[in-house]
Amino acid sequence: MLLARAKEQKAPEVSRVQQALDTAKADRELPTLPAVSELLSGAGLRGGSAYSVRGSTALVTALMAGPSAEGAWCGVVGLPSFGAESARGLGVDLDRLVLVPDPGHDWLSVVAALVDALTVVVVRPPGEVTPGEASRLAARLRTRGAVLIAVGSWPGSEARLEVESSVWTGLGVGEGLLTARQATVVVTGRRAAVRPRRHHLWLPGPDGAIRSVEPVHSIGEWQEEAVG
């Protein structure tokens, strides 16, 4: 009898502890590349959240690279042309990367299973994602403290990152070798009060790295520096 009462008294306490642990997982920030941190206002990827990216697989890889370089297991679903070697160049650990090029019609179950086991999951849905599908997966993300990066739209995403425009550069006009890409990335937060922000990135730069584009000095600034 006493044992039964003790168990009854413990149950709420255990529930509170588990809830606190789940909250801690969801509130943690995963490490990111410096350029990605700037896109997210100096923050990392928020555990338990979804992010959507449009217009650049390189940007998707950059979001995943920070956590992967720090030892996190990652997965990529629905991207048969995913460039593993390019990802390695950005810091993705291929030994801790799970690839599911064609998840089939039951892609959501595949993603849910990976969320249970991995820290970061990238997915390109085969079609439009309904709010109900996103909501069910959101609960799982919060419980596990995992991060979802969707290629395309995703309802309720923490942030939406879209390449608004870009320019490729190469060794010379007509030589056919494109080596670097300057892109304007628009970032929109989940909350309506957060205004869209524009960032200029090398995606990638001539050295293969993803980083912010340094502002170009105006003629007046150069003249002032020369006089000084």
Secondary structure, 3 states (H helix, E strand, C coil): CHHHHHHHHHHHHHHHHHHHHHHHHHHCEECCCHHHHHHCCCCCEECCCEEEEECCHHHHHHHHHHHHHCCCCEEEECCCCCCHHHHHHCCCCHHHEEEECCCCCCHHHHHHHHHHHCCEEEECCCCCCCHHHHHHHHHHHHHHCCEEEEECCCCCCCEEEEEEEEEEEECCCCCCCEEEEEEEEEEEECCCCCCCEEEEEECCCCCCCCEECCCCCCHHHHHHHHHC
